Amino acid sequence: MTIGILKETQKGETRVAISPNIAKQLIEKDFKVIVEEDAGTTSSFKDSDYSKVGAQIEKRGVVFKDSDLLLKINPFDQEDLKLVDKRHILMSQLFHKSNPELMKAIAATGATAFSLDAMPRISRAQDMDVLSSQSNLAGYKAVIRGAYEMTKIFPLMMTAAGTITPARVLVYGVGVAGLQAIATAKRLGAIVEATDIRPETKEQTESLGAKFIEVEGNGDEEASVYAKVASEEYMKKQKEAVNKSLFQADLVITTAMVPGRKSPVLITKEQVGQMKNGAVIIDLAAAQGGNCALSKMNKIVVKNGVKIIGTTISPESVSTNASELFGKNMYNFIMHLTENAAFKWDLEEEITDATLIIQNGTIRKNGVTT
């Protein structure tokens, strides 16, 4: 089987789906690997790095023409699909639940497609979960970006000129990104508090040395690794419980997302108006509408002296590490789906069933939701 590694075309994307090290591992498993020219350049991987491990470097059109399995990080777009036909197997984050038109367009080519963001939340799939590996880096980078944007330092510092009190950090959402944000902020010396709809995250928060802001009565609609869909009553209680910490915070990091849905608004315009002058909000959920009502994706909004940064910080800014982790997830997934460098097509197996969204031009029933 020939695997094609495509250069990402989405604006601002600097990662690559497979690093040279992972390309080497695939070749050792009897796959042929073709890499588009300059695919890894923005992740600090040169074409020669891929060539040294046995990968073939080609122009974009040749990668499509000569590959059986095509790998990307972001969804295949309309320009990609002009070069896709029924023999191709596509693998990327498709965000199929919120992209029904794209799913129809892929199906029209007759191709087969796996969606990496559809990976089931089970222990067997942890080493294939790109959302977790990338969120881990996002949580770290959110704190670093916040530190850069703040006008204060994180740690307690005693000097001859006086004592500098530590910064206060509040984290909304104790998932993968939130836990890494808590750990990073604590390492830098901040006083950290966190809140989450899931009471079981209290122990995780406290194990990292942060204070957990508990809210009585949680949402009961549906669970997720990253968030739950909470009732309006619960959201009101959460705002009341968190307000004191929010209004004292120097840095606020929000991470609450529900896959396939708009991000819940956790910080209202009115709450921003009562925050400290000079406070910074890093909203990691901005791509899905934002946890702060004033967030705008890839923009800095200043309101009443509060700086609101809407981003995914989806680890494009640490693209070398992000690509290495993403590639390892990809490798593990490919190994799971194949045997002797050929697909097994075990549709009864849970991971295959959950991630195979389109097969031979047919959208499977567990794919698109309307």
C-alpha positions as CSV (number, residue, x, y, z in Angstrom):
1,M,0.0,0.0,0.0
2,T,1.2,3.5,-0.8
3,I,0.6,6.2,1.7
4,G,0.6,9.8,0.5
5,I,1.4,12.7,3.0
6,L,-0.2,15.9,1.8
7,K,0.9,19.5,2.6
8,E,-1.7,21.3,4.7
9,T,-3.4,24.2,2.8
10,Q,-5.6,25.6,5.6
11,K,-4.6,29.2,6.5
12,G,-2.4,29.3,9.6
13,E,-1.7,25.6,9.7
14,T,1.9,24.7,10.2
15,R,1.7,21.1,11.1
16,V,2.2,18.0,8.9
17,A,0.3,14.7,9.4
18,I,3.4,12.5,9.5
19,S,6.9,13.3,10.7
20,P,10.1,11.8,9.2
21,N,10.4,9.5,12.1
22,I,6.9,8.1,11.7
23,A,7.5,7.8,7.9
24,K,10.5,5.6,8.7
25,Q,8.3,3.4,10.9
26,L,5.7,3.0,8.2
27,I,8.3,2.1,5.7
28,E,9.7,-0.5,8.0
29,K,6.2,-2.0,8.1
30,D,6.3,-2.5,4.3
31,F,4.3,0.6,3.3
32,K,5.6,2.9,0.6
33,V,5.5,6.6,1.6
34,I,5.2,9.5,-0.7
35,V,5.5,13.1,0.7
36,E,4.4,16.2,-1.0
37,E,7.2,18.8,-1.6
38,D,7.7,21.0,1.4
39,A,4.9,19.3,3.4
40,G,7.0,19.4,6.6
41,T,8.8,22.7,6.1
42,T,6.7,24.7,8.6
43,S,7.2,22.0,11.2
44,S,11.0,22.2,10.7
45,F,11.2,18.9,8.7
46,K,13.1,19.3,5.4
47,D,12.3,17.2,2.4
48,S,15.8,15.7,2.8
49,D,14.7,14.4,6.3
50,Y,12.0,12.4,4.6
51,S,14.2,11.2,1.8
52,K,16.9,10.0,4.3
53,V,14.4,7.5,5.8
54,G,13.3,6.2,2.4
55,A,10.2,8.3,1.6
56,Q,9.7,9.6,-1.9
57,I,9.2,13.4,-2.5
58,E,6.8,14.4,-5.2
59,K,4.6,17.3,-6.4
60,R,1.0,17.4,-5.1
61,G,-0.6,15.9,-8.2
62,V,1.7,12.9,-8.2
63,V,1.0,12.2,-4.5
64,F,-2.7,12.0,-5.3
65,K,-2.1,9.9,-8.5
66,D,0.2,7.4,-6.9
67,S,-1.2,6.9,-3.4
68,D,-3.8,4.5,-2.1
69,L,-4.1,6.1,1.4
70,L,-4.0,9.9,1.6
71,L,-3.3,11.6,5.0
72,K,-4.0,15.1,6.1
73,I,-4.7,16.9,9.4
74,N,-7.5,19.1,8.3
75,P,-10.5,18.1,6.3
76,F,-10.0,17.5,2.6
77,D,-11.4,20.6,0.7
78,Q,-13.0,21.0,-2.7
79,E,-9.6,21.5,-4.4
80,D,-8.4,18.2,-2.9
81,L,-11.5,16.4,-4.0
82,K,-10.9,17.3,-7.7
83,L,-7.9,14.9,-7.5
84,V,-9.7,12.1,-5.5
85,D,-11.3,9.1,-7.0
86,K,-13.0,5.9,-5.9
87,R,-9.7,4.0,-5.3
88,H,-8.6,6.4,-2.6
89,I,-8.9,6.1,1.1
90,L,-8.9,9.4,2.9
91,M,-7.8,9.9,6.5
92,S,-8.0,13.2,8.4
93,Q,-10.1,15.1,10.9
94,L,-13.3,15.5,8.9
95,F,-15.5,16.9,11.7
96,H,-18.3,15.0,9.9
97,K,-21.1,15.9,12.3
98,S,-20.8,19.5,11.4
99,N,-19.8,19.1,7.7
100,P,-22.6,17.2,6.0
101,E,-22.0,18.9,2.7
102,L,-18.4,18.0,2.7
103,M,-19.4,14.4,3.4
104,K,-21.7,14.4,0.4
105,A,-18.9,15.8,-1.7
106,I,-16.5,13.1,-0.6
107,A,-19.1,10.4,-1.2
108,A,-19.6,11.7,-4.7
109,T,-16.0,10.8,-5.6
110,G,-16.7,7.2,-4.6
111,A,-13.8,7.3,-2.1
112,T,-13.6,5.9,1.4
113,A,-12.9,8.2,4.4
114,F,-11.9,7.8,8.0
115,S,-12.5,10.7,10.4
116,L,-9.8,10.9,13.2
117,D,-12.0,13.2,15.4
118,A,-14.6,10.3,15.6
119,M,-12.2,8.2,17.6
120,P,-14.2,6.5,20.4
121,R,-13.3,7.5,24.0
122,I,-12.2,4.0,25.1
123,S,-8.9,2.9,26.6
124,R,-7.9,0.9,23.5
125,A,-8.0,4.0,21.4
126,Q,-6.1,6.4,23.6
127,D,-2.9,6.1,21.6
128,M,-4.8,7.0,18.4
129,D,-6.6,10.0,19.8
130,V,-5.4,13.1,18.0
131,L,-7.8,15.3,19.9
132,S,-6.2,14.4,23.2
133,S,-2.6,14.7,22.0
134,Q,-3.2,18.1,20.4
135,S,-5.3,19.4,23.3
136,N,-2.4,18.6,25.6
137,L,-0.1,20.9,23.7
138,A,-2.9,23.6,23.4
139,G,-3.3,23.7,27.2
140,Y,0.4,24.3,27.7
141,K,0.6,26.9,25.0
142,A,-2.4,28.7,26.3
143,V,-0.6,29.5,29.5
144,I,2.6,30.6,27.7
145,R,0.5,32.9,25.4
146,G,-1.3,34.2,28.5
147,A,2.0,34.9,30.2
148,Y,3.2,36.8,27.2
149,E,0.0,38.9,27.0
150,M,-0.2,39.7,30.8
151,T,1.4,42.7,32.3
152,K,2.3,40.7,35.5
153,I,4.5,37.7,36.2
154,F,3.3,34.4,37.5
155,P,5.4,33.6,40.6
156,L,5.7,35.2,44.0
157,M,8.9,37.2,44.0
158,M,10.6,38.8,47.0
159,T,12.9,41.6,46.0
160,A,14.8,44.5,47.8
161,A,12.2,46.8,46.3
162,G,9.3,44.8,47.7
163,T,7.2,41.7,47.3
164,I,5.4,40.8,44.1
165,T,2.3,38.7,44.7
166,P,1.7,35.7,42.5
167,A,-0.8,35.9,39.6
168,R,-4.2,34.2,39.8
169,V,-5.2,31.9,37.1
170,L,-8.7,30.4,36.5
171,V,-9.2,27.5,34.2
172,Y,-12.7,26.5,32.8
173,G,-12.8,22.9,31.8
174,V,-10.7,20.2,33.3
175,G,-10.2,18.0,30.3
176,V,-6.9,17.2,28.6
177,A,-6.2,20.9,27.7
178,G,-7.4,22.2,31.1
179,L,-5.3,19.7,33.1
180,Q,-2.2,20.7,31.1
181,A,-3.0,24.4,31.6
182,I,-3.3,23.9,35.4
183,A,0.0,22.0,35.6
184,T,1.8,24.6,33.5
185,A,0.5,27.6,35.4
186,K,1.3,25.9,38.7
187,R,4.9,25.2,37.6
188,L,5.2,28.9,36.7
189,G,4.2,29.8,40.3
190,A,0.6,31.0,39.9
191,I,-2.3,30.5,42.2
192,V,-4.6,28.3,40.1
193,E,-8.3,27.6,40.4
194,A,-10.4,25.5,38.1
195,T,-14.1,24.5,37.5
196,D,-15.8,21.8,35.4
197,I,-19.2,20.4,35.1
198,R,-17.9,16.9,36.0
199,P,-17.5,16.4,39.7
200,E,-15.0,13.6,39.1
201,T,-12.4,16.2,37.9
202,K,-12.1,17.6,41.4
203,E,-9.6,15.0,42.4
204,Q,-7.5,15.5,39.2
205,T,-7.5,19.3,39.8
206,E,-6.4,19.0,43.4
207,S,-3.8,16.4,42.6
208,L,-2.0,19.2,40.6
209,G,-2.2,21.6,43.5
210,A,-5.1,23.8,42.2
211,K,-8.3,24.6,44.0
212,F,-11.5,23.1,42.4
213,I,-14.6,25.4,42.4
214,E,-17.5,23.0,43.0
215,V,-21.0,23.6,41.7
216,E,-24.0,21.8,43.2
217,G,-26.0,19.8,40.7
218,N,-24.5,19.1,37.3
219,G,-26.0,18.8,33.8
220,D,-27.5,15.5,33.0
221,E,-28.1,15.4,29.2
222,E,-25.0,13.8,27.7
223,A,-21.4,13.2,28.7
224,S,-18.2,13.9,26.7
225,V,-14.5,13.7,27.4
226,Y,-14.3,17.5,27.0
227,A,-17.6,18.8,28.4
228,K,-21.2,18.0,29.0
229,V,-24.3,19.7,27.7
230,A,-25.4,21.5,30.8
231,S,-28.8,22.7,31.8
232,E,-29.5,26.5,32.0
233,E,-30.0,26.1,35.7
234,Y,-26.6,24.6,36.1
235,M,-24.9,27.2,34.0
236,K,-26.5,29.9,36.2
237,K,-25.2,28.2,39.4
238,Q,-21.7,27.9,37.8
239,K,-21.5,31.6,37.0
240,E,-22.5,32.5,40.6
241,A,-20.0,30.1,42.1
242,V,-17.1,31.2,39.8
243,N,-17.7,34.9,39.8
244,K,-15.5,35.8,42.8
245,S,-12.5,33.9,41.3
246,L,-13.2,35.3,37.8
247,F,-13.2,38.8,39.0
248,Q,-9.9,38.3,40.8
249,A,-8.2,36.4,38.0
250,D,-5.2,37.8,36.1
251,L,-5.5,35.1,33.5
252,V,-8.5,33.0,32.5
253,I,-8.2,30.0,30.2
254,T,-11.4,28.5,28.8
255,T,-11.4,25.0,27.2
256,A,-15.0,23.8,27.2
257,M,-16.1,22.3,23.9
258,V,-18.9,19.8,23.0
259,P,-18.0,18.0,19.8
260,G,-20.3,18.9,16.9
261,R,-22.0,21.7,18.8
262,K,-21.5,25.4,19.6
263,S,-19.3,26.0,22.5
264,P,-21.1,26.9,25.7
265,V,-20.9,30.6,26.8
266,L,-19.3,30.5,30.2
267,I,-18.3,34.2,30.5
268,T,-20.9,36.8,29.5
269,K,-20.3,40.4,28.4
270,E,-21.6,41.6,31.8
271,Q,-19.0,39.4,33.6
272,V,-16.2,40.7,31.5
273,G,-17.3,44.2,32.6
274,Q,-16.6,43.2,36.2
275,M,-13.2,41.6,35.7
276,K,-9.8,43.2,36.7
277,N,-8.4,45.8,34.4
278,G,-5.5,44.2,32.6
279,A,-6.9,40.6,32.9
280,V,-6.4,38.3,29.9
281,I,-8.8,35.6,28.6
282,I,-7.5,32.9,26.4
283,D,-10.5,31.2,24.8
284,L,-9.5,27.9,23.3
285,A,-13.1,27.2,22.2
286,A,-13.3,30.2,19.8
287,A,-13.4,28.0,16.7
288,Q,-16.8,26.7,17.8
289,G,-18.2,30.1,18.9
290,G,-16.2,30.6,22.1
291,N,-16.7,30.2,25.8
292,C,-16.6,34.0,26.2
293,A,-19.4,35.9,24.6
294,L,-17.0,38.6,23.2
295,S,-14.5,36.1,21.7
296,K,-13.6,36.4,18.0
297,M,-11.6,33.7,16.3
298,N,-8.0,34.7,15.7
299,K,-8.6,38.2,17.0
300,I,-7.7,40.1,20.1
301,V,-10.7,42.0,21.6
302,V,-10.2,44.6,24.4
303,K,-13.2,45.4,26.5
304,N,-13.1,47.4,29.7
305,G,-9.4,46.8,29.9
306,V,-9.8,43.0,29.6
307,K,-7.9,41.4,26.7
308,I,-9.9,38.5,25.1
309,I,-7.9,36.3,22.7
310,G,-10.0,33.8,20.7
311,T,-7.9,30.9,19.4
312,T,-7.6,27.2,19.1
313,I,-3.9,27.5,19.8
314,S,-4.2,24.2,18.2
315,P,-0.7,23.6,18.4
316,E,0.3,25.1,15.1
317,S,2.5,27.3,17.2
318,V,4.5,24.2,18.5
319,S,4.2,22.4,15.2
320,T,7.3,20.2,15.5
321,N,6.0,18.5,18.7
322,A,2.4,18.6,17.5
323,S,3.3,16.9,14.2
324,E,5.3,14.2,16.0
325,L,2.4,13.4,18.3
326,F,-0.2,13.6,15.5
327,G,1.9,11.3,13.4
328,K,2.3,8.8,16.2
329,N,-1.5,8.8,16.6
330,M,-1.8,8.2,12.9
331,Y,0.7,5.4,12.9
332,N,-1.1,3.6,15.7
333,F,-4.4,4.0,13.9
334,I,-3.0,2.7,10.7
335,M,-1.5,-0.3,12.5
336,H,-4.8,-1.0,14.1
337,L,-6.7,-1.0,10.8
338,T,-4.2,-3.0,8.8
339,E,-2.4,-6.3,8.6
340,N,0.6,-7.0,6.4
341,A,0.2,-3.5,5.0
342,A,-3.4,-4.1,3.9
343,F,-6.7,-3.0,5.4
344,K,-8.6,-5.6,7.4
345,W,-12.0,-3.9,7.0
346,D,-13.3,-5.4,10.3
347,L,-16.6,-3.4,10.5
348,E,-17.7,-5.2,13.6
349,E,-14.7,-3.8,15.5
350,E,-15.6,-0.6,17.6
351,I,-12.8,1.7,16.5
352,T,-13.2,0.9,12.8
353,D,-17.0,1.2,13.0
354,A,-16.8,4.6,14.7
355,T,-14.2,6.2,12.4
356,L,-15.2,4.8,9.0
357,I,-17.6,7.6,7.9
358,I,-17.7,6.9,4.1
359,Q,-17.1,3.6,2.4
360,N,-16.9,3.3,-1.3
361,G,-18.9,6.4,-1.8
362,T,-21.6,5.5,0.7
363,I,-22.1,7.6,3.8
364,R,-22.5,5.1,6.7
365,K,-25.3,5.6,9.2
366,N,-23.0,6.5,12.1
367,G,-21.4,9.3,10.1
368,V,-23.4,12.4,9.4
369,T,-26.0,13.6,11.9
370,T,-28.5,16.2,10.8
